[in-house]
Amino acid sequence: MVKVKEMPYSEKYAGTLDYMKLLDTFVSPLVQKHLGDEGVAELQRAWQEGLRSIPEDASFEEKYEIAYGNWMRK
């Protein structure tokens, strides 16, 4: 059986942040095109409501768990 090396939490955290940025770059312009500035503002408010802040002093595992939850909420 092949042993699979698990990705470190620091890499998982960085990757999740990258995916969140990618989501913003595609979704916001699409909403802007179809719903205008009000639609973008409403989307941003909805996204911000459910997001949890990530403490600077948290471990990478904790940071990843929070960032992943934020990404899924978006």
DAPEGI-V316297 format. One record per backbone hydrogen bond with DSSP energy under -0.5 kcal/mol. CO is the residue of the C=O (numbers start at 1). NH is the residue of the N-H. If there is no record, write none. Layout:
co = (CO | CO)
nh = (NH | NH)
This chain:
co = (3 | 8 | 8 | 9 | 10 | 11 | 12 | 13 | 14 | 15 | 16 | 17 | 18 | 19 | 20 | 21 | 22 | 23 | 23 | 24 | 26 | 27 | 28 | 29 | 30 | 31 | 31 | 32 | 35 | 36 | 37 | 38 | 39 | 40 | 41 | 42 | 43 | 44 | 45 | 46 | 47 | 48 | 53 | 55 | 59 | 60 | 61 | 62 | 63 | 64 | 65 | 66 | 67 | 68 | 69 | 70)
nh = (5 | 11 | 12 | 13 | 14 | 15 | 16 | 17 | 18 | 19 | 20 | 21 | 22 | 23 | 24 | 25 | 26 | 26 | 27 | 28 | 30 | 31 | 32 | 33 | 34 | 35 | 36 | 36 | 39 | 40 | 41 | 42 | 43 | 44 | 45 | 46 | 47 | 48 | 49 | 50 | 51 | 51 | 55 | 58 | 63 | 64 | 65 | 66 | 67 | 68 | 69 | 70 | 71 | 72 | 73 | 74)
